[in-house]
Amino acid sequence: MPIDLETEVKPGALDPFALYESRPRACWLEIGFGKGEHLAWQAQAHPDVGLIGCEPYLNGVAGLLTHIEEEVISNIRVYGDDARHVLSRLPDASLERVFLIHPDPWPKRRHARRRFVNPPNLDQIARVLVDDGEFRVGTDHPIYREWTAVQMSLRSDFEWLANDPSDWLNRPDDWPETRYEAKALEGRATYFRFRRVPRSV
Ligand SMILES: C[S@@+](CC[C@H](N)C(=O)[O-])C[C@H]1O[C@@H](n2cnc3c(N)ncnc32)[C@H](O)[C@@H]1O
């Protein structure tokens, strides 16, 4: 079901739990779902969770809708545009997980400001995640891997959930390969998992 922020949602507020027929246990968000295979997989593996997917690429939205129809998935809501519109409308501490799987790497230095992993977007993601919530970033691009590691290391509101290289070099069981990753040629994928550090009371 598509989300229309202008007509279906009161200005200033998007209660993600109100988007589903019955209230989900938790809400998760995927930013830039491509053709939707990761989002569809997560929705089927976690039927008690409500998922929101944001993707401005029309063919990608069509790909996800095909999954939703053929696999009869009812716990995904789709926003066919920029995820930042949705992030800015979500209440504080309203999401349990945020996925950013193979974001556009923008490898040239002069384009670095376009990378989705940047301070204003990370501020929003930290704001909407619940305490101990999880932010996942997957990338096969060496520049984006280093960029993400540096950006996240500068933050006190996220903690990298890695003890040794096997924690970020091996795909977690609940992290399916996407179409982009399957054909990615830049290098070995990195699976970053960050915990939202609990807010101080
Ligand atoms: C390299 S593709 C990866 C797609 C998919 N996650 C995968 O792994 O196959 C990056 C995707 O992010 C989307 N994207 C870029 N900026 C976005 C934004 N601000 N909000 C939502 N999606 C965005 C693009 O349209 C594109 O489909």
The ligand as a Tripos MOL2 file, in Angstrom:
@<TRIPOS>MOLECULE
LIG
   27    29     1     0     0
SMALL
NO_CHARGES

@<TRIPOS>ATOM
      1 C1         22.8700    1.3550   -5.4920 C.3       1 LIG1
      2 S1         21.1350    1.2870   -5.3530 S.3       1 LIG1
      3 C2         20.9010   -0.0900   -4.2550 C.3       1 LIG1
      4 C3         19.4960   -0.5820   -4.2270 C.3       1 LIG1
      5 C4         19.2040   -1.7410   -3.2720 C.3       1 LIG1
      6 N1         19.3280   -1.3380   -1.8780 N.3       1 LIG1
      7 C5         20.0640   -2.9290   -3.5620 C.2       1 LIG1
      8 O1         20.9670   -3.2380   -2.7600 O.co2     1 LIG1
      9 O2         19.8560   -3.5910   -4.5990 O.co2     1 LIG1
     10 C6         20.7800    2.6920   -4.3100 C.3       1 LIG1
     11 C7         19.3120    3.0400   -4.2840 C.3       1 LIG1
     12 O3         19.0810    4.0980   -3.3510 O.3       1 LIG1
     13 C8         18.0550    4.9290   -3.8610 C.3       1 LIG1
     14 N2         18.1620    6.2380   -3.1940 N.ar      1 LIG1
     15 C9         19.1010    7.1790   -3.3650 C.ar      1 LIG1
     16 N3         18.8740    8.2430   -2.5880 N.ar      1 LIG1
     17 C10        17.7270    7.9600   -1.9030 C.ar      1 LIG1
     18 C11        16.9520    8.6740   -0.9430 C.ar      1 LIG1
     19 N4         17.3260    9.9180   -0.5480 N.pl3     1 LIG1
     20 N5         15.8490    8.1090   -0.4460 N.ar      1 LIG1
     21 C12        15.4780    6.8670   -0.8510 C.ar      1 LIG1
     22 N6         16.1790    6.1420   -1.7560 N.ar      1 LIG1
     23 C13        17.2770    6.6770   -2.2850 C.ar      1 LIG1
     24 C14        18.3250    4.9690   -5.3510 C.3       1 LIG1
     25 O4         17.1700    5.3260   -6.1070 O.3       1 LIG1
     26 C15        18.7650    3.5370   -5.6310 C.3       1 LIG1
     27 O5         17.7060    2.7050   -6.0270 O.3       1 LIG1
@<TRIPOS>BOND
     1     1     2 1
     2     2     3 1
     3     2    10 1
     4     3     4 1
     5     4     5 1
     6     5     6 1
     7     5     7 1
     8     7     8 2
     9     7     9 1
    10    10    11 1
    11    11    12 1
    12    11    26 1
    13    12    13 1
    14    13    14 1
    15    13    24 1
    16    14    15 ar
    17    14    23 ar
    18    15    16 ar
    19    16    17 ar
    20    17    18 ar
    21    17    23 ar
    22    18    19 1
    23    18    20 ar
    24    20    21 ar
    25    21    22 ar
    26    22    23 ar
    27    24    25 1
    28    24    26 1
    29    26    27 1
@<TRIPOS>SUBSTRUCTURE
     1 LIG1         1 GROUP 0 **** ****
